[in-house]
């Protein structure tokens, strides 16, 4: 049995925070009053949505924090395994 899973988080639950983990900016896109940031750390990639306009350069290293209270996990088939929105058995 394969116990591996994929973790997911909403783009708005990712923020720049000097206390966070270091990620490299692959793309930064200002869209109206928000900024999308595409980040990489090793083989892991994420997309964050900052609710502000922020000039971030490609290749820049930035510290990122996750609001893990909204973290969810899916099994290898993509089915939801764990979420705060699930009722306990």
MARBASE-753550 format. One record per residue (C-alpha): x, y, z. Coordinates in pm, whole numbers, padded with zeros to 5 digits, always signed. Layout:
<koldrens>
XYZ/...
</koldrens>
This chain:
<koldrens>
+00000+00000+00000/+00132+00343-00097/+00086+00595+00187/+00217+00894-00008/-00010+01197-00041/-00019+01540-00196/-00074+01845+00021/-00268+02147-00099/-00328+02496+00024/-00514+02797-00118/-00293+03054-00294/-00422+03323-00054/-00296+03119+00245/+00066+03172+00135/+00238+03491+00247/+00580+03652+00245/+00718+03643+00598/+01078+03685+00714/+01022+03396+00958/+00921+03159+00676/+01108+02912+00457/+01324+03034+00167/+01180+02990-00186/+01299+03114-00527/+01067+03333-00737/+01010+03181-01083/+00747+03436-01193/+00581+03740-01042/+00270+03890-01200/+00084+04199-01084/-00288+04171-01153/-00482+04478-01047/-00434+04519-00671/-00285+04169-00623/+00039+03990-00708/+00070+03626-00813/+00404+03468-00724/+00523+03136-00862/+00782+02984-00628/+01020+02688-00626/+01208+02510-00349/+01395+02206-00480/+01142+01996-00672/+00842+02164-00507/+00650+02448-00672/+00368+02665-00539/+00166+02966-00651/+00081+03233-00399/-00158+03526-00427/-00057+03835-00234/-00341+04079-00170/-00111+04373-00251/+00100+04504-00535/+00458+04393-00480/+00750+04423-00721/+00931+04088-00691/+01210+03996-00930/+01247+03657-01103/+01526+03462-00934/+01483+03653-00608/+01488+03443-00290/+01205+03520-00051/+01082+03376+00278/+00733+03229+00262/+00491+03124+00536/+00192+02891+00500/-00132+02925+00694/-00150+02552+00768/-00491+02568+00937/-00634+02535+00584/-00397+02259+00464/-00560+01953+00303/-00421+01620+00180/-00513+01402-00116/-00418+01042-00188/-00230+00939-00502/-00558+00913-00697/-00638+01276-00612/-00917+01192-00367/-00941+01411-00057/-00794+01229+00245/-00779+01497+00515/-00941+01841+00535/-01064+02066+00808/-01395+02072+00622/-01447+01695+00669/-01658+01564+00954/-01476+01331+01195/-01581+00965+01187/
</koldrens>
